[in-house]
Amino acid sequence: MGPARRKILLVDDHPFMRAGLAQLIELQPDMMVAGEAGNPAEALEKFTSSKPDMVLTDMTMPGRSGLEFIKDLRAVEPEIAILVISMHDEAIYAERALRAGARGYIMKEAGGENLLAAIRQVLAGQVYLSPRMSANAFDRFSGRRPRGSSSPIEKLSDREFEVFRLVGQGKSTRDIADELHLSTKTVDVHRAHIKEKLELKDVTALVRHAVRWVET
């Protein structure tokens, strides 16, 4: 009898995506699906009952941001292996995901073979990033990245970043407050900080900048 299969909890709000991931994982001799969840709240319940070795999660889901969800998971189980699989550009999200506590980030377009390699790498206790992001990280830590080459968006905290992204999607203060489970006053404070950090003179400039950023 071979070694036990490693258990993976799938978290994604698209049932077809979860079904595809589940089918791919169940075909592997060394891993299996421990459970599925469509949002962070459901995932935290399933996490407690299924005790997975890894959580494979999307970045943007209803009810809670992916970054906050990763932090919640690490608070429950500090050693849990978390791999983010997302449609969002790794250049924007990967570093934030790792800072929040994930051990890897892979884009959905990478394909099944690369995803399985990433899963095995993270389960082995290593960090997974694409070759492009690994090179960027090396440049950052070795000091080879030119001074001033980073995006001003990097100045934003994770929560400010989520508010900025939702402003760019055309969401109102009330919409953002509901989605992030914050008060409208707190959202307004975040918007004020974003304007200050990005050196934008008013709300109109903030909205214009956020929309342009989301569309790029």
N, C-alpha and C positions, 0 to 999 in steps of 0.2 A: 504493500500500500504506500503510495507516494505522500509527500508532505501535504498538510491541510491547505485548502484553497483560501486565499486572502479575501476577506469580505469588504465589499465596496458599497457605500450608500450613494445613490444617484439623486442629485437635487437640481431640478430644472423645471421651469413652469410650462414647457412645451411637451405634452405627452408623446408626440412622435419622436422627439429628440431622445427622451428617456427610453422609449422602446428600442430605438436603434442602438443606443449605448448598451442597454441590457442584453440585447441579442449578441453584440460583439463580445462583451465580457463573459457571458455564459458559455461561449464557444472555447474559452481558454482553459487549459488544464490547471492553471495556478491561481485562478481568481473566480469569484462568484459575486452575484448581486445580493447585498444584505437587505436592501429595501429601496423604495423610491419615495420622493417627496416633491410636491409642486411649488412649495414656498418655504422660507426659513422657519416659520413657526412649526409647520408639520415636520420639517427635517429635524428640528431639535427633539421633538417627541420620538421620532423613529430612531434617532441617534442613541437615545437612552435605552431603548428596548432592543435594538439590533446589535449594539456594540461593534461597529465596523472597524476595520483596520485603516480604512481610508474614506474620505468624503470627496466625491467628484462633483463640483458645483459650478453653476452658471454665475455670472457676475451681477446681472440686473434681474430682479424678480419682484413680484408684488409683496408688499408688506414690510420689507426691510432691505436695505442696500446690501450687496454682496460683501462689501468691506466690513460692515457692522456684523453680518452673519459670521464671517470668518473669525472676528474677534470673540463673538459669543461662543463659537465652538471651542476655541482655544481656552476660554475661561472655564468651560465644562471639562475639557480634557486637553491639557497643555501639550501632550505629546502626539495628538492625532495628526495623521498625514492628510493634508488638504491639497488637492490639485484643482485649479480653476480651469474650466474649459469654456471659452467665451467667444462671441462674435466680435467683441470690441477690440480695437487695436491694442496689441500688447505694448506698444511704445507709450501708450497713455496709462494703461491699467496695471501692467505686470509688476512694476516696482511697488506700487501702492498695495497690491495684493500680497506681495512677499512681506512688506513691512507690517501688514495686518496679521500675518501669521501663516499664510499659505506657503507650501514648499515647492510650488510649481505653477506655471501658467502656460496654457497652450490654446491656440485659436481653433475654432471649430473647423475651419477650412484646412487644417493640417492633415486630416485623413486618419483612418483607423490604425494603420501601421505605426504612425508617429505617436498617436494617442496611447497605444498599448506600450510603446517604449517609454513614454513619459510616466505612465502609471507604474511600471516596474521600477523605474529609476527612483521615483518618490517613495515607493514602498520599501526600497532598499536603503532608505535613509538619506538619499541625496536630493539636491535641488534640481528641478528641471526648468530650463528656459530654452527658447529657440536659439540657434547659432547667432542670429542677428542680435537678440537681446543679450546673450552672453558676452558678445563683443562689446556692446554698449556698456554693460556693467563693468567689464574689465577696464575700459577706457575711463569710466568715472572713478573707479577706485585707484587706478594707477596714475591719475592726474593728467591723462593724455587728452581728455576732452577740453577744448578751448574754453577759457574763462568767458562766461556770459552766453554760452551756447544753449543752456537749458531753457525750457519754456517757462514764462511767468506763471503758468498754471501750476507748476510744481510748488509754488509758494503757498498754495491753498491747503488747508487741512483736509482730511478725508471727508468730513461733513460739509465743509464749504465746497469741496469739489462736487459732491452729490447735488447740492443746491444749484451750483453753477450749471451742471449738466441738465437739470430739470428746467431751469430758466431757458436754456437754449432750445428745449423741446416745446417752448411756448406755454409752460405751466404757470398758473397764477400762484400768488403767495399762499392762498387757501389750498390749492391743489398740492403744492409742495409740502405744506404742513400736514395734510392728510396722508400723503404717501410716505413721509418720513416719520410720522407719528410725533410731530413737534407742534408747538403753538405757533400761531402766525407771528407773534412778537419775536420768537426765537429765529424764525426764518428771516424776518426783517433785519435782525442783528447780523445774521450770517451774510445777507446781501450787502450790508454796509461794510463788513470786513472784506468781502470780495472786491467791492469797488475800490476800497483803500489799497489793497494789495496789488490790484491790477492797474491802479492809477486811472480809474475811470471817473469822469466828473459827475455823472448822474445816472438815474435808472435807465433812461433811454440808451445811453452808451453801453451800460451793462448788458441789456437785452440784445442789442445789436451784436456786441462782441460774442456773447454766449451762443447766439444763433449761428453766427459765422463759424465759430469753433466746432459746434456739433455737426455742421454740414460738411466740414473738411474731412 
